[in-house]
Amino acid sequence: MSGVPSYVAAFEALRPAIGARLVELRGSLDHAIARTTPEEARVLFDGVLHAVATLLATGDHDLHRGFVHSFVAVRATEGVGPDHAQRLLVAILDVAAAEARAKHPDDPTAALAITHAARLTARIINDTIADEIGRRQAQLAGGGGTGARR
Amino acid sequence: MSNLVVQGYGDSHVGAVRDTNEDALIVDPKWGLYAVLDGMGGASAGDIAATKARDVVHEYVRARRSTLAPRQLLDAAINAASAAVHGEAQRRRDRRGMGTTVVACLIDGRRATIAHVGDSRAYLLRDGRLHRLTNDHTIVAELVARGAIAADEADRHAYKNVLSRNLGAKATAAVDLNEVELQAGDRLLLCSDGLYGYAASQALHQLMGAPDQAADVVRDLIDAALRGGGGDNVTAIVIDAGTQAMPRATAILRTSGAGAWWARRDRVLHAARAHGIHRSPLCAVLPPDDAIALVAGNFADAIYHDLEKSASVNVWTFAENLAVGWLGQGGAWAPLRELLDGLGRAADAVVAELRGEDVGLAGLIEAALARAMVTAETAVGGVLAQQLRTVEAELVRHAAERAKRDAEITSRFTDQPTVPFMRAAQPTDAPGPEVQHVLDGARRRALGRPAATNDRELFMRAIEHAHRVATAATDADATVAARELFDVRALDEAGVTPLYDALDAARAAHVDAVRAVPGGVGGKLAALRRAAGAYQRLSSTIAALVVESVAPTAEQLREAAAATAALRAQVTKNERKVASLERKFATIIDDDLPAGMRFDLGLDRKRAEPPPVPRRRPSKETLR
């Protein structure tokens, strides 16, 4: 027994199908992604799915937190707010969970694991936003300066 | 290609505020005609306009369905309705100004033709995405389309409800038409502004996406608008194209799942108490029982309704309200986070209990609960992000105000330094009449004196500029005057030296002239200070300009010096290497010579006595 949960292998096997479905549905996930080519969209989705696969395989929340922070930061450079980035990630994982349910109707573990990953992802973004609010409020209390983080 | 099975259902509600319903609708599957009309005008005229237009459109379509193509048919029917309403309004004074909107859908096989006038809307749900098919005919929408106002201003605009087109204002109406090729699984929504104006777009999307019958969706949509305030009449028609079987798991959840959850509602509240929900800072003002009933009860109810409808709009609303209420009054994220976790754990406890009875059902509810918690996080995320934007806007406003204050403090500076170490210009007191008189006289006298330099023109320009600086109310003029004097001068001795010579000669003549002007001692001293100061300022500013001009050259010189130093270091290194090789070479040659012919390089002294056996001649490789 390797001790690795069965949904890890199930998710890994599902990744190509999930990726294809995401590319197909990209227009309903995000307006910006709707304008990208299938290849460009695939790169984005592959990155997210890879991070989720790593989370499922390792259970390493810190590693996943790093990925989510980077994702939100990159989207911010495109003018996308953290809440929109959060909805995009949740939508991607919703599609993944739906695909897992469709392919394994009798074994909900993979879909459930993906949904838990979605919740963790949404929570990490909420923590990040709350941290940012705290920093900004500290700056305001300190005179609204443009100084470094407190 | 086979035709789709189309099923439509519509309903209308007076709303929570108004007494009369001025909306009307057509649901006629036989002719494939569906329409929503929203009447306007006082004294029940809106009701009459909508009803009249509805009857005309309906009758027109039924009479000419077989003779006109759908686009022409809808266009003609709506124009006929407009003429009828307009005519009615003209006949009766109390009905003047009445009118109505209309959004109509005519389905012919797979093709749906959408026609609309006014702000009633059509939406299409396809592949889980809700598309709006119509653009409102309102003044504000047209302003947005022309770029006169931003899209986010539209909702707050005073004229957001003022229509730019309607049926009845004129005998004819400009009808917008478009067509949609329907696919199996498509769902159309026709609605009045009482629906989309009071139900959140998120709720519209969620409810339209629910795998329910059209009639259930219409009921839920109207409920959502009423929950949102119901400030207007609400009318909705949902048209399903094709048959979409509800997934088995969804059907189980909607029946057994919702029932099982509801039967355990008290258990949820008990588990919530066990997890200390009532001790949360969010419940601080409530007695424990009320806190549990309000927070955990609403949470359990929201999940029940979402299980029943296979949607997540209720959990979304619950979490959003919780977050807005708490964060809006300055609450921190951590207690809200803890509360959400506590509610999640309470729900998990109920699922664990259910697992002992029905593993399959428990699994389905567990998955639905997990999704509900994702929804709650996302709803809270939206509120947090909004708060972040508000705080950031506040921060920017504060920074801008501070910058403005700083600018006011430094507003006495009228110029910015253009050369790094040249101070910013500052105002000086304008000379009084007496000093001005002395300075004017001194200028005339100085210009008339012989120039103690070869360049008389430059001498005179220096006097003119110095006079300008001496009589100016700000020393910004010194910078301008210095630049004019410096002009495009070359930075060689012949370029700069004559300028300084001219300045020197002009200063001497000018100061002498001040002394020579008749007048009081006080005025003459002040004039003298101003004239001397003007020349000093001109000289120092010109010096700064010289430095500014040579800056690029100085940079090149620095780079050249660095390159030279690097080359020197390389040469030194190479020279050392050559010396080392020469020594090595000489030693090898020396070793090969007979003892009496060896050079004395001073190297042998360091070596021990040579071995008695002759050394082998080195190969060419070694020599090289």
Interface residues (C-beta under 8 A of the other chain):
Chain A: L25 G27 S28 G81 P82 D83 Q86 R87 V90 D94 A97 R101 P105 P108 A111 L112 T115 H116 A118 R119 A122 R123 I125 N126 D127 I129 A130 E132 I133 R136 Q137 Q139 L140 G143 G144 G145 T146
Chain B: D127 G128 R129 A249 A332 W333 A334 R337 G363 L364 E366 A367 A370 R371 M373 V374 E377 T378 V380 G381 G382 L384 A385 Q386 Q387 L388 R389 V391 E392 E394 L395 H398 A399 E401 R402
